[in-house]
Structure formats: structure tokens, C-alpha cells
């Protein structure tokens, strides 16, 4: 249990392989083997869908290293904060002021890069 008595949820990222670069193959499994996500019930990134609707270039879709932004069939945007690396890239590349509210997750939650 956490200080606020909510259960800690640990999510291990699914195993995938990234396309090879030249002669080297980068295996995401190897890179993310020791990464865990402690998921809070409160999102640390919130999208303002009204502002996002006015965006034509959708930089967050391309820039997010975890591919957590999704454009729905009706053109709106959703963000799956549960596997966020907390890098802030989405916030930095967004050119629509107020579209993304970004904070670090509440203490004890978020990404945990473990060392072996």
C-alpha cells in the first residue's frame, strides 16, 4: 500500500523488438528489462481536447518515445499515461499553448529505472 492507502500497481512493459540499425539489432527487451511502472490512479499528463483539436501537425504522436499518444477515429487525441517515461518530450514539442498539462507523478509512482 502507498501513503494514501491506494495499492501500488507495477506494470512490466510488453516485450517488443525495434527494427535493426545497420548491422546492429536493438532489442527493446534488453533496454527495458529493468524498467517498471508504478501506476497512479491520477494522470500526471492531461490533454485539453479542445486545444488539441486545433492542432494540425500532432508533434506529440511522433515525438513520444513510448508512443503513448493516440489519435482516435474522430480526430481527437488521448494519452495513455500508464507507461510514460516522464521525459517531457510531449510538453516540449507541443506548439499549442495549454494543450498539455505535465507534472511528475505523485511520489512513489511513475517509471522506475532499476539497475542490475
Backbone as a chain_set.jsonl record, in Angstrom:
{"seq": "XXXXXXXXXXXXXXXXXXXXXXXXXXXXXXXXXXXXXXXXXXXXXXXXXXXXXXXXXXXXXXXXXXXXXXXXXXXXXXXXXXXXXXXXXXXXXXXXXXXXXXXXXXXXXXXXXXXX", "coords": {"N": [[0.837, -1.173, 0.0], [0.333, 2.319, -0.502], [1.288, 5.62, 0.773], [-1.162, 7.001, 0.649], [-2.949, 4.986, 0.974], [-3.675, 3.623, -1.347], [-3.411, 0.876, -3.623], [-0.239, -0.21, -4.901], [0.548, -0.502, -8.254], [2.314, -2.436, -10.442], [3.609, -2.384, -13.61], [4.932, -4.269, -16.119], [6.547, -3.594, -19.064], [5.429, -4.726, -22.283], [7.161, -7.173, -24.252], [9.053, -6.262, -27.041], [10.532, -5.848, -30.305], [12.82, -3.624, -31.747], [13.323, -2.208, -34.968], [16.274, -3.179, -36.802], [19.387, -1.32, -36.822], [21.597, -0.61, -39.255], [24.104, -2.932, -38.947], [23.612, -3.667, -36.403], [21.326, -4.934, -34.06], [18.806, -3.616, -32.196], [17.427, -4.537, -29.249], [14.538, -4.064, -27.616], [13.696, -5.379, -25.36], [16.09, -5.907, -23.985], [16.89, -3.348, -23.27], [14.738, -2.375, -21.77], [14.406, -4.221, -19.796], [14.759, -3.918, -17.061], [12.87, -2.022, -16.269], [10.186, -0.68, -14.571], [6.762, 0.229, -14.036], [5.035, 2.112, -11.794], [1.849, 2.64, -11.301], [-0.226, 5.364, -10.892], [-3.525, 6.296, -9.829], [-4.159, 8.775, -10.624], [-3.665, 10.758, -13.407], [-0.586, 12.058, -14.617], [-0.131, 13.564, -16.773], [-2.182, 15.583, -18.65], [-4.444, 16.083, -21.259], [-5.818, 18.805, -23.044], [-8.538, 18.533, -24.744], [-10.001, 20.271, -26.37], [-8.185, 22.254, -27.154], [-6.309, 20.598, -28.41], [-7.732, 19.756, -30.64], [-7.429, 21.847, -32.422], [-4.914, 21.538, -33.421], [-2.708, 20.932, -36.074], [-0.395, 19.539, -36.771], [0.318, 17.527, -34.921], [2.603, 16.851, -33.246], [3.207, 15.47, -30.905], [2.463, 12.836, -31.374], [4.508, 11.852, -32.937], [6.846, 12.45, -31.523], [6.811, 11.284, -28.924], [8.622, 8.958, -27.13], [7.635, 6.582, -26.164], [5.375, 6.109, -27.557], [2.747, 6.889, -26.705], [0.675, 8.592, -27.277], [-2.403, 8.785, -28.939], [-4.314, 9.08, -31.825], [-7.695, 9.303, -32.254], [-10.43, 7.802, -34.147], [-12.19, 9.858, -34.68], [-10.589, 12.044, -34.738], [-9.803, 13.192, -32.334], [-7.513, 13.398, -29.529], [-5.9, 11.086, -27.347], [-4.171, 10.187, -24.366], [-2.129, 7.756, -23.031], [-1.126, 7.493, -20.057], [0.005, 5.539, -18.444], [2.372, 4.097, -19.132], [4.411, 5.938, -19.304], [7.572, 7.497, -19.826], [8.277, 9.749, -18.523], [9.74, 11.83, -19.646], [9.115, 14.302, -20.715], [9.068, 15.122, -23.331], [6.776, 15.377, -24.981], [5.545, 17.656, -23.945], [7.47, 19.576, -24.486], [7.606, 19.635, -27.319], [5.071, 20.345, -28.131], [3.103, 22.703, -29.789], [0.862, 24.06, -29.129], [-0.307, 26.149, -26.928], [-1.171, 25.37, -23.635], [-2.314, 22.955, -24.25], [-1.213, 20.615, -23.23], [-0.899, 19.558, -19.968], [1.601, 19.014, -17.795], [3.096, 17.162, -15.264], [5.29, 15.79, -12.793], [4.712, 12.418, -11.715], [2.78, 11.64, -8.748], [4.528, 11.242, -5.67], [6.277, 8.178, -5.296], [5.086, 6.924, -7.397], [5.095, 6.173, -10.953], [7.635, 5.861, -13.514], [10.226, 3.505, -13.033], [13.485, 3.099, -13.231], [15.43, 0.503, -12.942], [18.537, -0.807, -11.73], [20.777, -3.38, -12.586]], "CA": [[0.0, 0.0, 0.0], [1.037, 3.587, -0.577], [0.911, 6.508, 1.874], [-2.582, 7.377, 0.583], [-3.665, 3.719, 1.096], [-4.06, 3.012, -2.615], [-2.447, -0.183, -3.94], [0.751, 0.045, -5.939], [0.417, -1.385, -9.403], [3.554, -2.479, -11.202], [3.37, -2.861, -14.966], [6.133, -4.558, -16.891], [6.288, -3.297, -20.463], [5.445, -5.899, -23.14], [8.408, -7.38, -24.973], [8.989, -5.958, -28.463], [11.831, -5.68, -30.939], [12.93, -2.437, -32.582], [13.979, -2.513, -36.243], [17.73, -3.078, -36.718], [20.108, -0.197, -37.407], [22.776, -1.134, -39.956], [24.387, -4.325, -38.595], [23.28, -3.9, -35.005], [19.907, -5.035, -33.767], [18.493, -3.104, -30.867], [16.337, -5.296, -28.665], [13.92, -3.27, -26.561], [13.686, -6.212, -24.156], [17.353, -5.718, -23.27], [16.934, -1.99, -22.732], [13.663, -2.151, -20.81], [14.284, -5.377, -18.913], [14.706, -3.495, -15.659], [12.003, -0.859, -16.128], [8.855, -0.955, -14.026], [5.886, 1.381, -13.944], [4.108, 2.122, -10.664], [0.801, 3.448, -11.902], [-1.135, 6.092, -10.006], [-4.874, 6.449, -10.373], [-4.236, 10.153, -11.118], [-2.766, 11.001, -14.54], [0.357, 13.161, -14.429], [-0.225, 14.339, -18.003], [-3.579, 15.749, -19.019], [-4.622, 16.787, -22.526], [-7.005, 19.634, -23.225], [-9.001, 18.067, -26.053], [-10.453, 21.403, -27.175], [-6.99, 22.853, -27.75], [-5.709, 19.595, -29.306], [-8.498, 19.717, -31.895], [-6.924, 22.889, -33.311], [-3.539, 21.22, -33.827], [-2.655, 20.276, -37.38], [0.805, 18.732, -37.014], [0.35, 16.375, -34.0], [4.005, 16.541, -32.922], [3.288, 14.51, -29.797], [2.358, 11.481, -31.933], [5.815, 11.465, -33.484], [7.944, 12.67, -30.581], [6.772, 10.476, -27.702], [9.425, 7.748, -27.326], [6.873, 5.396, -25.759], [4.199, 6.052, -28.443], [1.588, 6.86, -25.825], [-0.382, 9.445, -27.797], [-3.192, 8.087, -29.945], [-5.365, 9.865, -32.461], [-8.881, 8.46, -32.419], [-11.036, 7.856, -35.475], [-12.872, 11.141, -34.888], [-9.579, 13.098, -34.761], [-9.394, 13.662, -31.012], [-6.287, 12.788, -29.017], [-5.884, 10.542, -25.996], [-2.825, 9.896, -23.875], [-2.087, 6.621, -22.101], [-0.035, 7.87, -19.151], [0.459, 4.42, -17.625], [3.723, 3.634, -19.481], [5.171, 7.141, -19.64], [8.951, 7.547, -19.351], [8.405, 11.009, -17.794], [10.823, 12.603, -20.257], [8.639, 15.65, -21.002], [9.195, 15.436, -24.754], [5.484, 15.827, -25.498], [5.341, 19.028, -23.476], [8.44, 20.439, -25.162], [7.351, 19.763, -28.754], [3.709, 20.815, -28.384], [3.07, 24.124, -30.149], [-0.461, 24.57, -28.771], [-0.216, 26.541, -25.523], [-2.234, 24.88, -22.77], [-2.85, 21.664, -24.691], [-0.684, 19.564, -22.363], [-0.509, 19.889, -18.594], [2.567, 17.964, -17.469], [3.689, 17.177, -13.926], [5.814, 14.483, -12.393], [3.708, 11.653, -10.965], [2.788, 11.726, -7.296], [5.621, 10.487, -5.067], [6.103, 6.736, -5.189], [4.516, 6.414, -8.632], [5.782, 6.529, -12.198], [8.616, 4.935, -14.074], [11.32, 3.136, -12.122], [14.576, 2.503, -13.975], [16.21, -0.291, -11.995], [19.878, -1.186, -12.174], [21.064, -4.772, -12.217]], "C": [[0.89, 1.247, 0.0], [0.618, 4.461, 0.598], [-0.561, 6.913, 1.838], [-3.491, 6.149, 0.589], [-4.186, 3.145, -0.218], [-3.009, 1.959, -2.971], [-1.465, 0.257, -5.007], [0.55, -0.979, -7.038], [1.725, -1.317, -10.172], [3.248, -3.091, -12.552], [4.715, -3.101, -15.626], [5.789, -4.424, -18.357], [6.338, -4.576, -21.306], [6.742, -5.985, -23.934], [8.193, -7.149, -26.465], [10.397, -5.824, -29.006], [11.78, -4.458, -31.837], [13.66, -2.837, -33.854], [15.486, -2.323, -36.128], [18.267, -1.806, -37.362], [21.409, -0.764, -37.979], [22.981, -2.594, -39.574], [24.021, -4.667, -37.157], [21.773, -4.0, -34.845], [19.695, -4.564, -32.339], [17.282, -3.875, -30.371], [15.776, -4.489, -27.492], [13.88, -4.063, -25.264], [14.936, -5.973, -23.316], [17.403, -4.354, -22.585], [15.931, -1.817, -21.594], [13.483, -3.282, -19.804], [14.105, -4.982, -17.455], [13.882, -2.241, -15.444], [10.643, -1.317, -15.622], [8.07, 0.346, -13.962], [4.962, 1.191, -12.741], [3.021, 3.13, -11.021], [-0.115, 4.053, -10.84], [-2.515, 6.14, -10.641], [-5.075, 7.858, -10.939], [-3.201, 10.356, -12.23], [-1.853, 12.186, -14.259], [0.448, 14.033, -15.681], [-1.697, 14.376, -18.391], [-3.638, 16.556, -20.316], [-5.892, 17.611, -22.487], [-7.505, 19.343, -24.638], [-9.474, 19.207, -26.948], [-9.271, 22.06, -27.874], [-6.343, 21.881, -28.737], [-6.435, 19.522, -30.645], [-7.993, 20.742, -32.903], [-5.52, 22.626, -33.825], [-3.536, 20.479, -35.158], [-1.45, 19.361, -37.553], [1.029, 17.58, -36.031], [1.778, 15.919, -33.657], [4.148, 15.489, -31.828], [3.203, 13.066, -30.296], [3.712, 10.962, -32.391], [6.892, 11.47, -32.412], [7.958, 11.749, -29.371], [7.548, 9.173, -27.905], [8.695, 6.465, -26.94], [5.593, 5.222, -26.587], [2.89, 5.998, -27.659], [0.454, 7.783, -26.246], [-1.074, 8.717, -28.935], [-4.233, 9.053, -30.5], [-6.534, 8.929, -32.715], [-9.475, 8.645, -33.816], [-11.763, 9.173, -35.743], [-11.906, 12.329, -34.823], [-9.169, 13.635, -33.414], [-8.151, 12.892, -30.561], [-6.527, 12.223, -27.627], [-4.443, 10.217, -25.644], [-2.92, 8.782, -22.85], [-0.899, 6.817, -21.159], [0.625, 6.695, -18.435], [1.885, 3.958, -17.918], [4.649, 4.782, -19.867], [6.579, 7.078, -19.035], [9.248, 8.834, -18.587], [9.528, 11.891, -18.342], [10.421, 14.039, -20.569], [8.708, 16.047, -22.464], [7.893, 15.982, -25.326], [5.236, 17.29, -25.155], [6.247, 20.003, -24.231], [8.109, 20.65, -26.642], [5.974, 20.333, -29.079], [3.719, 22.315, -28.67], [1.709, 24.763, -29.876], [-0.455, 24.89, -27.271], [-1.442, 26.063, -24.738], [-2.81, 23.527, -23.16], [-2.421, 20.529, -23.762], [-0.34, 20.15, -21.003], [0.349, 18.73, -18.121], [3.133, 18.195, -16.084], [4.355, 15.831, -13.701], [4.723, 13.741, -11.641], [3.858, 11.889, -9.458], [3.899, 10.84, -6.754], [5.319, 9.004, -4.911], [5.517, 6.098, -6.435], [5.374, 6.807, -9.817], [6.767, 5.46, -12.614], [9.741, 4.718, -13.065], [12.364, 2.411, -12.957], [15.497, 1.808, -12.971], [17.58, -0.594, -12.588], [20.141, -2.614, -11.71], [22.344, -4.889, -11.436]], "O": [[2.038, 1.218, 0.444], [-0.295, 4.104, 1.342], [-1.155, 7.147, 2.89], [-4.67, 6.25, 0.25], [-5.05, 2.269, -0.206], [-1.833, 2.134, -2.652], [-1.819, 1.01, -5.914], [0.402, -2.173, -6.778], [2.186, -0.228, -10.512], [2.693, -4.186, -12.634], [5.549, -2.197, -15.675], [4.853, -5.059, -18.844], [7.197, -5.427, -21.074], [7.348, -4.96, -24.247], [7.302, -7.733, -27.082], [11.351, -5.699, -28.239], [10.828, -4.268, -32.593], [14.524, -3.713, -33.823], [15.941, -1.412, -35.438], [17.689, -1.28, -38.313], [22.219, -1.332, -37.247], [22.113, -3.422, -39.849], [24.112, -5.824, -36.745], [21.031, -3.22, -35.441], [20.326, -5.054, -31.403], [16.229, -3.864, -31.009], [16.466, -4.264, -26.498], [14.015, -3.489, -24.183], [14.86, -5.851, -22.093], [17.896, -4.227, -21.464], [16.235, -1.19, -20.579], [12.513, -3.295, -19.046], [13.382, -5.642, -16.708], [14.164, -1.47, -14.527], [10.032, -2.228, -16.179], [8.646, 1.428, -13.85], [4.201, 0.225, -12.68], [3.264, 4.337, -11.038], [-0.692, 3.349, -10.011], [-2.647, 6.036, -11.861], [-6.047, 8.108, -11.651], [-2.006, 10.151, -12.017], [-2.296, 13.203, -13.724], [1.038, 15.114, -15.649], [-2.368, 13.346, -18.452], [-2.968, 17.579, -20.454], [-6.916, 17.172, -21.964], [-6.954, 19.852, -25.614], [-9.358, 19.113, -28.169], [-9.351, 22.386, -29.058], [-5.877, 22.302, -29.796], [-5.814, 19.253, -31.673], [-8.113, 20.532, -34.111], [-4.989, 23.425, -34.596], [-4.277, 19.513, -35.342], [-1.48, 18.478, -38.411], [1.871, 16.722, -36.297], [2.104, 14.737, -33.772], [5.101, 14.71, -31.829], [3.806, 12.171, -29.704], [4.019, 9.778, -32.247], [7.756, 10.593, -32.392], [9.031, 11.462, -28.839], [7.179, 8.365, -28.758], [9.099, 5.377, -27.349], [4.819, 4.295, -26.347], [2.032, 5.157, -27.926], [-0.617, 7.763, -25.64], [-0.426, 8.109, -29.787], [-4.931, 9.744, -29.758], [-6.367, 7.874, -33.329], [-9.069, 9.534, -34.564], [-11.935, 9.563, -36.898], [-12.336, 13.482, -34.85], [-8.263, 14.466, -33.343], [-7.792, 11.868, -31.143], [-7.262, 12.802, -26.827], [-3.607, 10.0, -26.521], [-3.708, 8.863, -21.907], [0.206, 6.353, -21.443], [1.708, 6.854, -17.872], [2.552, 3.463, -17.009], [5.566, 4.604, -20.669], [6.757, 6.663, -17.89], [10.348, 9.0, -18.059], [10.184, 12.611, -17.59], [11.285, 14.909, -20.677], [8.433, 17.198, -22.804], [7.911, 16.954, -26.08], [4.769, 18.062, -25.992], [5.837, 21.114, -24.569], [8.316, 21.746, -27.163], [5.743, 20.763, -30.209], [4.269, 23.1, -27.899], [1.434, 25.872, -30.334], [-0.584, 23.987, -26.444], [-2.585, 26.314, -25.121], [-3.694, 23.007, -22.48], [-3.183, 19.589, -23.536], [0.416, 21.116, -20.902], [-0.118, 17.593, -18.053], [3.595, 19.291, -15.765], [4.013, 14.846, -14.356], [3.888, 14.37, -10.992], [4.919, 12.283, -8.974], [4.18, 9.787, -7.326], [4.242, 8.623, -4.453], [5.453, 4.872, -6.534], [6.26, 7.655, -9.712], [6.737, 4.325, -12.138], [10.144, 5.632, -12.345], [12.169, 1.26, -13.348], [16.247, 2.46, -12.246], [17.746, -0.63, -13.807], [19.78, -3.003, -10.599], [22.732, -5.991, -11.048]]}, "num_chains": 1, "name": "protein.A"}
